[in-house]
């Protein structure tokens, strides 16, 4: 028993020391919230930080990647910053652009990222906000940042008393291997989107246009008149003017971030509290799921699938009215396998409630 206690203390100490080691590579994305509106959470860019911490001083590089018009762009910046280990807070500022292929007509601003560290299971996270660096012309936006990395060699390092040697092992694989994986994947992703859809839609439209001539070729006038009368209502049904409501731009209010285990999960929506005629529209990852639906004590149930290409999946509740008792409030129940979450969402005519989902499958 006396031997086990020191061993457990060593495990705890080594975990704490590693958690405080910010040096290494962090991967994720930043979102420009200045471009967000209902149905669109904002422009997203892949973002990588490679940092080295010596005391409270931070140096390193940032890598930003995005695609526009089918072309892949990147920017590499030198950065510096400060670290507060006590509050687990780090702030880095991009100070020099070392390499880029971004054209001059696209804004390419230096940024300041203000991030806080926390750990969930074997994954470490840096999450916070970003703002443009000072003394830059034009609108550079603002938004949120979320980066992560996994804890390597979680158990083996504890069985030998070389916790100080375990740190370099966690650094070198991350720094050397990750940059090679960042740039190539998006090139492969852009190709399928351009090749598959066009042929399908062209074939279908030809079939539809070939049918009417066959009807017109029939000689009898009575049959033609019947066909004409039968076809009169059809244009009214086919027209899609009503399903295209206009949604004004509103601010987004992040209500909660939920980590889910499964790629599919269910959401049930109720009117929270007294039923007062609240109506909502619902968006998931920028796609309209529901339009002008009234909340009641009977649930509106949806099955949602996460987008594996996105780090964060967002559900936005847009208030169509305020009911008789403002603001517009809803109770959302999320069922993720055996896990159940309850979230109370509030929206009004100036801001929309946002629920963020992060998919972290069980191992």
Legacy VTK file of the C-alpha trace (Angstrom):
# vtk DataFile Version 3.0
C-alpha trace
ASCII
DATASET POLYDATA
POINTS 363 float
0.000 0.000 0.000
2.872 2.356 0.753
4.281 1.739 -2.728
0.959 2.403 -4.487
0.419 5.845 -2.935
3.701 7.341 -4.235
2.968 5.790 -7.620
-0.479 7.435 -7.843
1.019 10.763 -6.757
3.606 10.459 -9.533
0.833 9.798 -12.085
-1.125 12.866 -10.929
1.957 15.089 -10.912
3.084 14.018 -14.374
-0.410 14.601 -15.791
-0.528 18.097 -14.254
2.941 18.981 -15.571
2.064 17.808 -19.062
-1.196 19.730 -19.025
0.724 22.896 -18.315
3.031 22.328 -21.285
1.564 24.493 -24.047
4.565 23.935 -26.334
3.724 22.005 -29.496
1.194 22.031 -32.295
-2.525 22.814 -31.896
-4.982 22.246 -34.754
-8.548 23.429 -35.320
-10.292 26.439 -36.812
-11.356 30.007 -36.268
-14.741 31.463 -37.250
-15.363 35.031 -38.397
-18.486 35.997 -36.446
-18.684 39.358 -38.212
-19.875 37.478 -41.319
-22.454 35.373 -39.475
-26.155 35.668 -40.112
-29.178 33.436 -39.822
-28.516 30.252 -41.740
-24.760 30.870 -41.805
-22.521 30.714 -38.766
-19.715 32.733 -40.339
-16.660 32.158 -42.524
-14.432 29.343 -41.259
-10.700 28.872 -41.733
-8.495 25.980 -40.730
-5.976 27.209 -38.189
-2.768 25.689 -36.761
-0.553 27.059 -34.010
3.034 25.878 -33.523
4.261 27.480 -30.330
7.203 27.290 -27.950
6.876 28.500 -24.364
9.807 29.606 -22.234
8.527 30.829 -18.915
5.766 33.299 -19.722
7.130 34.155 -23.195
5.589 32.527 -26.261
6.999 32.405 -29.795
6.110 30.426 -32.888
4.125 30.395 -36.112
0.500 30.270 -37.238
-0.854 28.574 -40.371
-4.187 29.640 -41.898
-5.866 27.686 -44.720
-9.065 28.314 -46.699
-10.538 27.644 -50.136
-12.172 30.142 -52.467
-13.386 29.541 -56.007
-11.999 26.009 -55.975
-8.481 27.168 -55.117
-6.560 26.504 -51.911
-4.960 29.491 -50.103
-2.650 29.714 -47.123
-0.847 32.245 -44.929
2.055 31.599 -42.548
2.737 34.173 -39.844
5.367 34.623 -37.164
3.871 35.291 -33.745
4.695 36.183 -30.168
2.684 36.187 -26.968
2.356 35.649 -23.226
1.389 32.667 -21.095
-0.177 32.625 -17.634
0.104 29.081 -16.311
-1.822 29.899 -13.172
-4.993 30.833 -15.057
-4.166 28.521 -18.015
-4.472 31.505 -20.347
-2.405 32.206 -23.450
-2.514 35.187 -25.816
-0.643 35.219 -29.137
-0.312 38.015 -31.715
0.646 37.551 -35.375
3.427 40.054 -36.100
5.010 39.110 -39.433
3.737 37.400 -42.599
6.443 34.997 -43.785
4.695 33.294 -46.710
1.291 33.495 -48.444
-0.479 32.968 -51.770
-3.590 35.005 -50.862
-4.432 37.560 -53.618
-4.512 41.250 -52.762
-8.290 41.511 -53.244
-8.892 39.242 -50.208
-8.422 40.686 -46.710
-5.421 39.088 -44.992
-5.164 40.595 -41.505
-2.971 39.880 -38.504
-4.912 38.481 -35.564
-4.710 38.248 -31.779
-5.976 34.954 -30.316
-6.985 34.891 -26.631
-7.265 31.284 -25.516
-7.897 29.277 -22.346
-6.683 25.725 -21.772
-8.798 22.837 -20.537
-8.661 19.060 -20.876
-11.385 16.509 -21.570
-10.384 12.858 -21.290
-7.304 12.423 -23.497
-7.845 15.603 -25.502
-6.443 19.026 -24.698
-8.275 22.142 -25.908
-7.435 25.806 -26.415
-10.670 27.741 -26.847
-11.472 31.429 -26.883
-11.845 34.451 -29.130
-9.820 36.413 -31.683
-9.679 40.074 -32.672
-7.654 41.895 -35.323
-4.223 43.220 -34.366
-4.159 47.028 -33.972
-3.228 49.572 -36.660
-4.749 47.714 -39.628
-6.931 49.384 -42.252
-10.347 48.043 -43.176
-12.709 45.567 -41.558
-10.764 42.523 -40.345
-13.646 40.894 -38.452
-13.680 39.090 -35.105
-14.768 35.697 -33.839
-14.057 32.483 -31.970
-11.201 29.979 -31.994
-11.070 26.315 -30.983
-7.899 24.211 -31.201
-7.057 20.778 -29.869
-4.450 18.077 -29.580
-4.444 14.617 -28.071
-2.325 13.490 -25.120
0.226 11.020 -26.457
1.593 8.056 -24.499
-0.860 8.598 -21.689
-0.027 5.513 -19.592
3.460 4.213 -20.579
5.211 7.359 -19.335
3.839 6.771 -15.846
5.458 3.380 -15.354
8.947 4.814 -15.501
10.020 7.829 -13.515
10.948 9.870 -16.601
8.122 12.345 -16.838
10.524 15.016 -18.019
11.540 12.811 -20.953
7.935 12.175 -21.898
7.414 15.807 -22.906
9.804 15.853 -25.909
8.157 12.669 -27.217
4.803 14.424 -27.249
6.294 17.446 -29.034
8.355 15.980 -31.856
5.723 13.724 -33.513
3.167 16.522 -33.440
5.385 19.217 -34.937
7.024 17.049 -37.610
4.067 15.087 -38.930
1.034 17.371 -38.670
2.036 20.136 -41.163
2.261 17.512 -43.929
-1.340 16.442 -43.294
-2.880 19.927 -43.252
-2.435 21.129 -46.836
-3.172 18.033 -49.054
-6.681 16.906 -47.887
-8.713 19.939 -49.061
-7.380 19.490 -52.616
-8.979 16.054 -52.765
-12.222 17.332 -51.261
-12.804 20.013 -53.878
-12.750 17.587 -56.848
-15.852 15.445 -56.071
-18.034 18.520 -55.606
-17.363 19.693 -59.184
-17.762 16.355 -61.016
-20.803 14.505 -59.701
-23.818 16.895 -59.545
-24.024 18.431 -63.084
-24.619 15.224 -65.148
-27.509 14.086 -62.908
-29.516 17.295 -63.095
-29.161 17.607 -66.879
-30.517 14.099 -67.547
-33.534 14.611 -65.297
-34.566 17.905 -66.893
-34.489 16.402 -70.379
-36.887 13.642 -69.369
-39.368 16.121 -67.967
-39.356 18.335 -71.059
-39.877 15.374 -73.433
-43.191 14.299 -71.845
-45.451 17.279 -72.846
-44.980 16.819 -76.639
-46.349 13.261 -76.351
-49.560 14.651 -74.800
-49.981 17.403 -77.388
-49.641 14.915 -80.252
-52.972 13.225 -79.459
-55.576 14.189 -82.108
-58.792 14.327 -80.160
-59.738 17.805 -78.912
-61.695 16.472 -75.949
-58.679 14.649 -74.620
-56.544 17.724 -75.117
-59.011 19.895 -73.236
-59.073 17.419 -70.370
-55.318 17.391 -70.285
-55.213 21.173 -70.265
-57.701 21.395 -67.416
-55.882 18.675 -65.495
-52.601 20.474 -65.965
-53.832 23.901 -64.876
-53.333 23.311 -61.129
-49.911 21.712 -61.569
-47.874 24.892 -62.137
-49.267 26.269 -58.872
-48.095 23.170 -56.963
-44.670 23.075 -58.574
-43.888 26.742 -57.915
-41.513 27.144 -54.986
-42.083 30.747 -54.082
-43.455 30.128 -50.590
-40.610 27.885 -49.242
-38.101 30.708 -49.753
-38.737 33.033 -46.809
-36.334 35.879 -46.208
-34.416 35.908 -42.924
-32.895 39.122 -41.698
-29.366 39.140 -40.319
-29.214 38.784 -36.530
-26.532 38.346 -33.910
-25.727 34.867 -32.578
-25.846 34.018 -28.870
-23.957 30.825 -27.918
-26.083 29.027 -25.319
-24.205 25.761 -24.778
-21.559 23.439 -26.231
-22.397 19.713 -26.109
-19.978 16.863 -26.786
-21.720 13.897 -28.413
-20.522 10.306 -28.814
-22.568 9.268 -31.850
-22.646 10.542 -35.425
-26.462 10.688 -35.245
-28.574 12.087 -32.429
-32.156 13.262 -31.831
-33.471 16.666 -30.786
-36.901 17.389 -29.307
-38.212 20.938 -28.987
-40.983 22.127 -26.644
-42.321 25.522 -25.624
-40.516 26.269 -22.375
-42.901 27.259 -19.596
-46.336 28.604 -20.500
-47.475 27.890 -24.045
-47.840 31.374 -25.515
-47.693 30.916 -29.297
-43.903 30.997 -29.831
-42.937 30.184 -33.456
-39.422 29.367 -34.644
-37.313 28.452 -37.648
-34.394 26.077 -37.181
-31.044 25.849 -38.992
-28.373 23.145 -38.722
-24.925 23.857 -40.204
-26.446 26.604 -42.356
-29.344 24.487 -43.717
-32.987 25.308 -43.012
-34.661 22.397 -41.185
-37.906 23.993 -39.963
-39.741 27.161 -40.970
-42.401 28.986 -38.924
-43.106 26.039 -36.601
-45.163 26.716 -33.467
-43.860 25.315 -30.183
-46.213 23.507 -27.813
-46.220 20.840 -25.127
-45.970 18.235 -27.889
-42.380 17.800 -29.112
-41.040 18.694 -32.525
-38.626 15.796 -33.045
-35.653 15.770 -35.430
-32.871 13.298 -36.170
-29.578 15.049 -36.968
-26.326 13.758 -38.461
-23.022 15.488 -37.727
-20.884 16.719 -40.610
-17.603 14.800 -40.304
-15.790 17.564 -42.223
-16.644 20.168 -39.567
-15.040 20.512 -36.143
-18.159 22.231 -34.794
-21.791 21.589 -35.807
-24.198 24.418 -34.976
-27.955 24.434 -34.406
-29.496 27.933 -34.630
-32.987 28.809 -33.327
-34.457 31.848 -35.107
-37.438 33.497 -33.412
-40.314 34.208 -35.820
-42.234 36.013 -33.064
-42.064 36.672 -29.324
-45.363 35.008 -28.371
-47.541 36.698 -25.786
-44.771 36.456 -23.156
-41.388 37.627 -24.566
-38.799 36.426 -25.289
-39.205 33.350 -27.488
-38.122 30.396 -25.333
-37.776 26.688 -26.062
-36.771 23.579 -24.130
-34.475 21.365 -26.192
-33.891 17.731 -25.199
-30.911 16.032 -26.856
-30.646 12.227 -26.853
-27.200 10.916 -27.777
-27.370 7.173 -27.233
-27.587 6.730 -23.455
-26.754 10.388 -22.847
-29.513 12.960 -22.381
-29.134 16.748 -22.220
-31.648 19.522 -21.553
-31.012 23.038 -22.839
-33.232 26.105 -22.524
-32.855 28.343 -25.566
-33.885 31.987 -25.656
-34.151 34.066 -28.847
-35.601 37.432 -29.733
-35.844 39.688 -32.795
-32.228 40.879 -32.372
-30.348 37.651 -31.635
-30.668 33.917 -32.271
-29.824 31.144 -29.803
-27.000 28.807 -30.865
-26.210 25.290 -29.629
-22.803 23.933 -30.594
-22.163 20.175 -31.014
-18.671 18.635 -31.012
-18.489 14.991 -32.132
-16.083 12.939 -30.001
-16.701 9.228 -30.613
-15.888 6.758 -27.862
-12.815 4.620 -28.322
LINES 1 364
363 0 1 2 3 4 5 6 7 8 9 10 11 12 13 14 15 16 17 18 19 20 21 22 23 24 25 26 27 28 29 30 31 32 33 34 35 36 37 38 39 40 41 42 43 44 45 46 47 48 49 50 51 52 53 54 55 56 57 58 59 60 61 62 63 64 65 66 67 68 69 70 71 72 73 74 75 76 77 78 79 80 81 82 83 84 85 86 87 88 89 90 91 92 93 94 95 96 97 98 99 100 101 102 103 104 105 106 107 108 109 110 111 112 113 114 115 116 117 118 119 120 121 122 123 124 125 126 127 128 129 130 131 132 133 134 135 136 137 138 139 140 141 142 143 144 145 146 147 148 149 150 151 152 153 154 155 156 157 158 159 160 161 162 163 164 165 166 167 168 169 170 171 172 173 174 175 176 177 178 179 180 181 182 183 184 185 186 187 188 189 190 191 192 193 194 195 196 197 198 199 200 201 202 203 204 205 206 207 208 209 210 211 212 213 214 215 216 217 218 219 220 221 222 223 224 225 226 227 228 229 230 231 232 233 234 235 236 237 238 239 240 241 242 243 244 245 246 247 248 249 250 251 252 253 254 255 256 257 258 259 260 261 262 263 264 265 266 267 268 269 270 271 272 273 274 275 276 277 278 279 280 281 282 283 284 285 286 287 288 289 290 291 292 293 294 295 296 297 298 299 300 301 302 303 304 305 306 307 308 309 310 311 312 313 314 315 316 317 318 319 320 321 322 323 324 325 326 327 328 329 330 331 332 333 334 335 336 337 338 339 340 341 342 343 344 345 346 347 348 349 350 351 352 353 354 355 356 357 358 359 360 361 362
